[in-house]
Amino acid sequence: MSAAQINSFLDATIRSRISVRLIAEQHVCLSHAIAQDDNAAQTGIVDTHCSPKRMIEMCGSFVSELCEATLGGTTTIEIDGQGDASFP
């Protein structure tokens, strides 16, 4: 097999594995919510009140800690736009 064929095969395999895991995780979460008759802000693994600003702040905090620990410094993250927007 050529390197391109191997690369294509591995990409397809990883993509398939991620897809199956996502579907399985969604099924487990939905089954759990149905069993508990839960009216939370989440439907399975989907957050129906997802805030991009909150996600950016959470991920930015994690990355900042990593940069501080490994590089000794970090940069600031500035969010410009609709800070109060949310969507499922």
Rosetta blueprint (number, residue, H / E / L):
1 M L
2 S L
3 A H
4 A H
5 Q H
6 I H
7 N H
8 S H
9 F H
10 L H
11 D H
12 A H
13 T H
14 I H
15 R H
16 S H
17 R H
18 I H
19 S H
20 V H
21 R H
22 L H
23 I H
24 A H
25 E H
26 Q H
27 H H
28 V H
29 C H
30 L H
31 S H
32 H H
33 A H
34 I H
35 A H
36 Q H
37 D L
38 D L
39 N L
40 A L
41 A L
42 Q E
43 T E
44 G L
45 I L
46 V E
47 D E
48 T L
49 H L
50 C E
51 S L
52 P H
53 K H
54 R H
55 M H
56 I H
57 E H
58 M H
59 C H
60 G H
61 S H
62 F H
63 V H
64 S H
65 E H
66 L H
67 C H
68 E H
69 A H
70 T H
71 L H
72 G L
73 G L
74 T L
75 T L
76 T L
77 I L
78 E L
79 I L
80 D L
81 G L
82 Q L
83 G L
84 D L
85 A L
86 S L
87 F E
88 P L
